[in-house]
Amino acid sequence: MTNERLLRVFRDVFGDDGLVVTDQTTAADVPGWDSLAHINLMYAIENEFGIEIPDDRLGSFATVGELRAYVEEQAATAGRGAGVG
């Protein structure tokens, strides 16, 4: 499910309904993935998954797979805290 949601975010941010990304995809593999697009992508991912990516992590993902793993970890952590209190 994370893969589908993440792909939808990528397609929305880059305006390409045919865009395909894999765990091995890097920024260099995606046309238009520059520093501004990267910030827009991170913001869109935060909104989609209800997580916050700390500033020091924003540029630390070498591949989409690293980003996906981080998103899954953070989303799971955020989900465990939901409804408490």
N, C-alpha and C positions, 0 to 999 in steps of 0.2 A: 504493500500500500504506500509506503514511503516513497518508493521509486516512482510510482505513478504521479503522486502529488508533486514530487520534486521536478519531474519532467514537465508537468503542467506549468510550474513556476518558471522554469527555464524558457519554455516556449512563450509564455506571456512577456517576460522581461526582454527577450531578444526578438519578439515579434515574428516568430517562425514556427508555424504549426507543424512543420515537418522535421524540426530539429530532433536529433537523436543524440543522447549523451549516455555514456557508460561509466562504470567505475574508473576506467582508465583515461577518460576525457580530461584534458587540461584546458586552461583558458586559451592557449594558443590554437587549440582545435576548433574553437567556436568563433565564427566571424562576428566582429563587433564587441567581443569581450575585452573591453578596455577598463581603465580604473573607474570610470563613472558607471559603466554597466555592472562592474563588480559590486559597487556600493548599492546600486539598485537591486541587484540580485540578492545580496545579503539581507537587505531590508524586506524584500518580498518573502524570503524564506522565513525570517523572523515572524512576519505577520501570518503566513500560512500555517506554521507549526506552533505558534504561541510560545516561542523561545526568545532568548536574547543571546546574541553572539557578542562576547566582549571585544572591545576595540583591539586588544592584543592578539585576538584569534582571527580577525577579519581577513588578513592576508596570509594566513598560515596553511591553507589547504592547497596541496600540490595537485590533487586530482578531485574529480567529482566523487569518487569513492570515499576519500577522506572526509569530504564535506557531508556526504550522506551518513556515514558512520557517526559523525559528531551530532548531526541533526537527530538521528534515531536515539542516541544516548540522552541528549537533552530533552527531547520530547517525552521519553519514557520517565525521566526524572520529574519533569513538570507534571506529567499525568498522575504520578503517585501522590503529589501534593494537592491535587484538585479536590475540592470539597472538604478539606480539613479546616476546622476552626469554626 
